[in-house]
Amino acid sequence: MQMVTVGPVAEELADRFAAAGHRLYLVGGSVRDALLGRDVSDLDFTTDARPDAVRAVVDGWADAVWDTGIAFGTIGARKRGTTVEITTFRADAYDRVSRNPVVRFGDTIEDDLLRRDFTVNAMAVQLTGPQRRFVDPHGGLAALAAGTLDTPAAPEESFADDPLRMLRAARFVSQLGLTPAERVVVAMTEMAGELARITRERVQAELSKLILGTHPRRAVELMVDTGLCDHVLPEIPAMRLAIDEHMQHKDVYTHSLVVMEQAIDRETDGPDLVLRLAALLHDIGKPDTRRKEPDGRVSFHHHEVVGAKMVRRRLRELRYPKAIVDDVAQLVFLHLRFHGYSGGEWTDSAVRRYVTDAGPLLERLHKLVRSDCTTRNRRRAAALQRSYDSLEERIARLREKEALDAIRPDLDGNDIMRLLDLPPGPQVGKAYKHLLALRMERGPLAREEAEAELRAWAAENLS
């Protein structure tokens, strides 16, 4: 089998299994990715050896061994920086209430491959024996060559066993650019509601991988078309009902997909989950704020405020970490702020507030706002980009003069307590906010001027 090259770790492991009288196969995604020429850093194997026998083979050879998956027949190990997972042949049944299999060990590689999710993941290479043998009973290699995603068994059976596989189908569309077979799409459409059996944490993990893939738009469209998105991010299909106010797009849904693609084009350090989620979700507040004005135009006033709240609610429900929830919501909240910069008329105070409110998200906000310019009017698009160039130049000039990225009042809390003879408490906080507002409005103040302003404020508010 010359199509798949395995490294020395796999060769050593195969020798040890052969010496113990067992068969060992490289299997699943490891084979698929090797055939595609993708990086294969973690290796998956399957074997006829039972878990205790697997443990005996790797003990003394591996640098580390763990058996957290032993209930499912899996032993993990690490050797010279390569992680391997070795699972005994399985021929599981599923209760079809949860997604947990009733683990039953199998005796043949063919039975093991039949239970796998997709044909492109149901290929194996036998590494033991006189010569390598490529095992592909379900046409995975041909499917991979054709760019087709199909299931070894009937998709209805596969998805009933584990509904998460429907979301994995969308993920493989994004990561590998595969096109689902028609029967797979039909089954996903008919069974989308089964995704409710899956924990939110598992759904979120698949969604994140999908968003970070090479073709996330195709995957999102598949989720929306099959109804799967109604059970993951229902706010996305809801955007199909809101017509863009500039009438330049079929709907806000299509516009949002375009913005996500344009944001991806602006990535500089690899896939950025926060930026991609913000781009996809930046307009989810539009359906709830859509109004028809007396002149016949459609408006979406304060959709960024409503959208930020919706983002927080949905991402929390999907169990995203707090930092991701906060960052995506803040980008959605700020994405319209730039449009107040008409003709470059912002004051220095407004520029300071823009930078301060964005904080460490400023570079992402630049990318999001520029990506949100999707008008087909070339002159208007060029004018918007020039206007944003002007804003970035203003930020750069102010940054040279002031510590824009760490704006603080000219006096700190200790100064406030000392000068006003105050104990720690809410009055100190109010004084601090007043000085911060002054710093935003007027830029850095001399210490004497800051102290005078503080005393003037105290005379009015603390007497």
CORPE-V151525 format. One record per residue. RES is the residue in one letter. D_LAST is the distance of its C-alpha to the last C-alpha in whole Angstrom. Layout:
res=RES d_last=D_LAST
res=RES d_last=D_LAST
This chain:
res=M d_last=87
res=Q d_last=86
res=M d_last=83
res=V d_last=81
res=T d_last=81
res=V d_last=79
res=G d_last=78
res=P d_last=79
res=V d_last=77
res=A d_last=78
res=E d_last=82
res=E d_last=81
res=L d_last=80
res=A d_last=83
res=D d_last=85
res=R d_last=84
res=F d_last=84
res=A d_last=88
res=A d_last=89
res=A d_last=87
res=G d_last=90
res=H d_last=87
res=R d_last=86
res=L d_last=83
res=Y d_last=81
res=L d_last=79
res=V d_last=77
res=G d_last=75
res=G d_last=72
res=S d_last=73
res=V d_last=77
res=R d_last=75
res=D d_last=73
res=A d_last=76
res=L d_last=78
res=L d_last=75
res=G d_last=74
res=R d_last=71
res=D d_last=69
res=V d_last=70
res=S d_last=68
res=D d_last=69
res=L d_last=72
res=D d_last=73
res=F d_last=76
res=T d_last=78
res=T d_last=81
res=D d_last=84
res=A d_last=83
res=R d_last=81
res=P d_last=77
res=D d_last=79
res=A d_last=81
res=V d_last=79
res=R d_last=77
res=A d_last=80
res=V d_last=80
res=V d_last=77
res=D d_last=77
res=G d_last=77
res=W d_last=77
res=A d_last=74
res=D d_last=71
res=A d_last=69
res=V d_last=70
res=W d_last=68
res=D d_last=69
res=T d_last=66
res=G d_last=68
res=I d_last=71
res=A d_last=71
res=F d_last=71
res=G d_last=74
res=T d_last=72
res=I d_last=72
res=G d_last=69
res=A d_last=70
res=R d_last=69
res=K d_last=72
res=R d_last=71
res=G d_last=68
res=T d_last=69
res=T d_last=68
res=V d_last=71
res=E d_last=71
res=I d_last=74
res=T d_last=75
res=T d_last=78
res=F d_last=80
res=R d_last=78
res=A d_last=80
res=D d_last=77
res=A d_last=76
res=Y d_last=73
res=D d_last=72
res=R d_last=70
res=V d_last=68
res=S d_last=65
res=R d_last=66
res=N d_last=68
res=P d_last=71
res=V d_last=74
res=V d_last=75
res=R d_last=79
res=F d_last=80
res=G d_last=83
res=D d_last=86
res=T d_last=86
res=I d_last=84
res=E d_last=85
res=D d_last=83
res=D d_last=80
res=L d_last=80
res=L d_last=80
res=R d_last=77
res=R d_last=75
res=D d_last=73
res=F d_last=74
res=T d_last=78
res=V d_last=76
res=N d_last=75
res=A d_last=78
res=M d_last=80
res=A d_last=81
res=V d_last=83
res=Q d_last=85
res=L d_last=85
res=T d_last=87
res=G d_last=91
res=P d_last=94
res=Q d_last=92
res=R d_last=88
res=R d_last=88
res=F d_last=86
res=V d_last=85
res=D d_last=84
res=P d_last=86
res=H d_last=83
res=G d_last=84
res=G d_last=80
res=L d_last=82
res=A d_last=83
res=A d_last=80
res=L d_last=78
res=A d_last=80
res=A d_last=80
res=G d_last=76
res=T d_last=76
res=L d_last=74
res=D d_last=76
res=T d_last=76
res=P d_last=79
res=A d_last=80
res=A d_last=79
res=P d_last=75
res=E d_last=75
res=E d_last=76
res=S d_last=74
res=F d_last=71
res=A d_last=71
res=D d_last=72
res=D d_last=68
res=P d_last=66
res=L d_last=64
res=R d_last=67
res=M d_last=66
res=L d_last=63
res=R d_last=65
res=A d_last=67
res=A d_last=64
res=R d_last=63
res=F d_last=67
res=V d_last=67
res=S d_last=64
res=Q d_last=65
res=L d_last=68
res=G d_last=69
res=L d_last=71
res=T d_last=72
res=P d_last=72
res=A d_last=76
res=E d_last=76
res=R d_last=77
res=V d_last=73
res=V d_last=71
res=V d_last=73
res=A d_last=72
res=M d_last=69
res=T d_last=68
res=E d_last=70
res=M d_last=68
res=A d_last=65
res=G d_last=63
res=E d_last=65
res=L d_last=62
res=A d_last=60
res=R d_last=62
res=I d_last=60
res=T d_last=57
res=R d_last=54
res=E d_last=54
res=R d_last=57
res=V d_last=57
res=Q d_last=54
res=A d_last=56
res=E d_last=59
res=L d_last=56
res=S d_last=55
res=K d_last=58
res=L d_last=59
res=I d_last=56
res=L d_last=57
res=G d_last=60
res=T d_last=62
res=H d_last=63
res=P d_last=60
res=R d_last=60
res=R d_last=64
res=A d_last=62
res=V d_last=60
res=E d_last=62
res=L d_last=64
res=M d_last=62
res=V d_last=61
res=D d_last=65
res=T d_last=66
res=G d_last=63
res=L d_last=61
res=C d_last=58
res=D d_last=57
res=H d_last=57
res=V d_last=55
res=L d_last=53
res=P d_last=54
res=E d_last=51
res=I d_last=53
res=P d_last=56
res=A d_last=54
res=M d_last=53
res=R d_last=57
res=L d_last=56
res=A d_last=53
res=I d_last=55
res=D d_last=53
res=E d_last=51
res=H d_last=53
res=M d_last=56
res=Q d_last=57
res=H d_last=58
res=K d_last=60
res=D d_last=57
res=V d_last=53
res=Y d_last=55
res=T d_last=58
res=H d_last=55
res=S d_last=53
res=L d_last=56
res=V d_last=57
res=V d_last=53
res=M d_last=54
res=E d_last=57
res=Q d_last=55
res=A d_last=53
res=I d_last=55
res=D d_last=57
res=R d_last=54
res=E d_last=54
res=T d_last=54
res=D d_last=54
res=G d_last=56
res=P d_last=55
res=D d_last=51
res=L d_last=51
res=V d_last=47
res=L d_last=48
res=R d_last=51
res=L d_last=49
res=A d_last=46
res=A d_last=49
res=L d_last=51
res=L d_last=48
res=H d_last=46
res=D d_last=47
res=I d_last=47
res=G d_last=44
res=K d_last=47
res=P d_last=49
res=D d_last=46
res=T d_last=44
res=R d_last=47
res=R d_last=47
res=K d_last=50
res=E d_last=48
res=P d_last=50
res=D d_last=52
res=G d_last=53
res=R d_last=52
res=V d_last=50
res=S d_last=47
res=F d_last=45
res=H d_last=41
res=H d_last=39
res=H d_last=42
res=E d_last=40
res=V d_last=37
res=V d_last=40
res=G d_last=42
res=A d_last=39
res=K d_last=39
res=M d_last=43
res=V d_last=43
res=R d_last=41
res=R d_last=43
res=R d_last=46
res=L d_last=46
res=R d_last=44
res=E d_last=47
res=L d_last=50
res=R d_last=48
res=Y d_last=47
res=P d_last=45
res=K d_last=41
res=A d_last=41
res=I d_last=44
res=V d_last=42
res=D d_last=39
res=D d_last=40
res=V d_last=43
res=A d_last=40
res=Q d_last=38
res=L d_last=41
res=V d_last=41
res=F d_last=38
res=L d_last=38
res=H d_last=41
res=L d_last=41
res=R d_last=38
res=F d_last=40
res=H d_last=41
res=G d_last=38
res=Y d_last=40
res=S d_last=42
res=G d_last=44
res=G d_last=42
res=E d_last=39
res=W d_last=36
res=T d_last=33
res=D d_last=33
res=S d_last=29
res=A d_last=32
res=V d_last=34
res=R d_last=32
res=R d_last=30
res=Y d_last=34
res=V d_last=35
res=T d_last=32
res=D d_last=32
res=A d_last=36
res=G d_last=35
res=P d_last=39
res=L d_last=40
res=L d_last=40
res=E d_last=44
res=R d_last=45
res=L d_last=43
res=H d_last=45
res=K d_last=48
res=L d_last=47
res=V d_last=46
res=R d_last=49
res=S d_last=51
res=D d_last=49
res=C d_last=51
res=T d_last=54
res=T d_last=55
res=R d_last=59
res=N d_last=58
res=R d_last=59
res=R d_last=57
res=R d_last=54
res=A d_last=54
res=A d_last=55
res=A d_last=52
res=L d_last=49
res=Q d_last=50
res=R d_last=50
res=S d_last=47
res=Y d_last=46
res=D d_last=47
res=S d_last=45
res=L d_last=42
res=E d_last=43
res=E d_last=44
res=R d_last=40
res=I d_last=39
res=A d_last=42
res=R d_last=41
res=L d_last=37
res=R d_last=38
res=E d_last=40
res=K d_last=37
res=E d_last=34
res=A d_last=34
res=L d_last=34
res=D d_last=35
res=A d_last=32
res=I d_last=29
res=R d_last=26
res=P d_last=22
res=D d_last=23
res=L d_last=21
res=D d_last=21
res=G d_last=19
res=N d_last=20
res=D d_last=19
res=I d_last=16
res=M d_last=15
res=R d_last=17
res=L d_last=15
res=L d_last=11
res=D d_last=13
res=L d_last=13
res=P d_last=15
res=P d_last=17
res=G d_last=16
res=P d_last=15
res=Q d_last=12
res=V d_last=14
res=G d_last=16
res=K d_last=14
res=A d_last=13
res=Y d_last=17
res=K d_last=18
res=H d_last=16
res=L d_last=18
res=L d_last=21
res=A d_last=21
res=L d_last=21
res=R d_last=24
res=M d_last=26
res=E d_last=25
res=R d_last=26
res=G d_last=28
res=P d_last=27
res=L d_last=25
res=A d_last=25
res=R d_last=23
res=E d_last=22
res=E d_last=21
res=A d_last=19
res=E d_last=17
res=A d_last=16
res=E d_last=15
res=L d_last=13
res=R d_last=11
res=A d_last=11
res=W d_last=10
res=A d_last=7
res=A d_last=6
res=E d_last=6
res=N d_last=6
res=L d_last=4
res=S d_last=0
